[in-house]
Amino acid sequence: MKNKKKHFLFMLASTVIFHNPTIIRAMMEEKELIEETVTQINIKKLIITSSQDEEEKVCSISSSQKDPTINTNKDEKRDADEQYKTGRQYHFGDGVEQNYNKAIYWYQRAAEQDHDYAQYALGYMYQLGEGVLQDYDEALKWYKKAAKQNYVPAQFSLGGMYHLGKGVSQDYNEALKWYRKAAKQNYVPAQFNLGDMHQYGQGVKQNNEEALKWYQKAADQNDPQAIYAIAYLSSRILKTLSLIQAQDLYKKAFTLFIETKESELSYAKTTIGDMYRYGRGVPQNYKEAFSWYTKASEQGSERAQANLSRFYKEGLGIDINLKEALNYLKRGDQEKHDLAQYNLALMLRDGEGIQQNDKEAVIFFEKAAKQKNPDAIFSLGWMHEQGRGVKKNDEMAQKYYKEGKQLHAEDALCSLGRMYEFGLSVPQNIKEAIRWYEEAASLGYEPAQEKMEDLKKK
C-alpha cells in the first residue's frame, strides 16, 4: 500500500473493568480530534457498541451507484489510497459535507482493491450502521479481510466481535487469538482487553498476576483506563498497594482522562462517574457521578445506563424513582449486559419497582454469572443457601461464595446488607445488615463502610 503515513485509526476498544464498559476510540491524523461515534458495555474495554434501531438507519448504496457530484470517468483512474481518502472526507465531513452514503461508496471501491484501511473503515460502518443497515456479518467479513493483512485495529476489532459474539458465535479463544496479535504490536486496547480476560477468566484460567502484566503494558503508554485498573486490582484484590497508594494512581488516571480527549468518550465518562461514585482519585460525590453517567448514557454507554438504573433505585445523588430505574434496564441491548442483568435480578429478588420473583431473579443472576459478573455469582450463593428460587443447596452456595469472593463481589455483599437493613423480601434485621456491610467494608468497599458506620450510630 502506498502513502500509509497519513491515515486515521478507528480504535474500537471495550473495557471490561468491572462491569463491561463499551467504547469507541476514533483517532484521526495528528491534527484531528478524537471522536466518539457511539457506545461500549465492562466490562471491561469491549469493542462492540450498540447503535440505533435499524429502522432509523438509511439503506446502503450499492457499489454500482455513482456519486453524481463527481466526474466518474476521471475517478475510475484514482488509486485505492485516493479513494480511501475521499471516503474518509465524506465520513467525517472533512472539507466536504458529511455524507455516509458517499463514504461507503468510496470505501467500497478501495476495499475491493484490498486496501486494508478501507476494509476496516467499511467494517466499522457496517458495525455501527452508518450509511447502511447495521450488519454484523458484513462488519465481520471486512474486518477479517483487513486483519489478514495484519492491520492492527482490524485484528483488535475482530477479536472484539468474537469476544461479544457479534456476527459470530461467542468464542473467547478466537478473541484471545486476535487480541494477542494486536497486543504483540503494542496496541493498547488489545493489551487492556487481555488484562481483563485474564482477570475474569474468559477463555483462560483466571490469573490476576497475568492480568496485571497486560494492564501494565497499556499503562506504560499512559492509558488512563489501564492505570485505573492497576490501582483497583493492586489495592483491592492483590493487596500489593495500600488504599492510599492506590489513590495516587487514581488521581493520575483522572488527570489523564481530563487533560486528554479521552474524557470525550463514553467509556471514559463512565469510569469518571465510577471515580466520583466511590471517591477514587476525587472526593466522593454522587451528584457528579450521576452527571457523568448521564453524559455517557447519552452516548449509548450500556454500563452507564445500568449504573443510572442503580442510582434511581437507591436514590444516590437523586430522588428514588423505581419506574425510571426499570426504564434504564430496558434501553438498547441492556438485556444482554451483565450489569443490567445483575441489577434486574436485584429488583426481582427484593421486589423493588417490579413484582418480587425469586425464580426470575435466579435466571438473571445466572445470565450475569455466565459473563463472570462477580456480584451475580456471589448472589447465586446466597440464593442457594437460603433456598430462594432454587432448591436449598449448601454445597452449591459455598461454591458460588468462593468464586464470587475471588472476583471481589463487594457490591453483592453490600446489596445483602441493604436488603436486611430495609427488610426487602426478608424480615428487617439491622444486626444482619451490619454483618454484611462489615464484610463488604473489609474489602475496602467505600459505600459499605459508610453504611456500616451510620447503622452503628443508631
Summary of the structure (lengths in Angstrom):
residues: 458
radius of gyration: 23.1
end to end distance: 71.5
largest distance: 82.6
contacts: 1757
relative contact order: 0.08
helix: 61%
strand: 4%
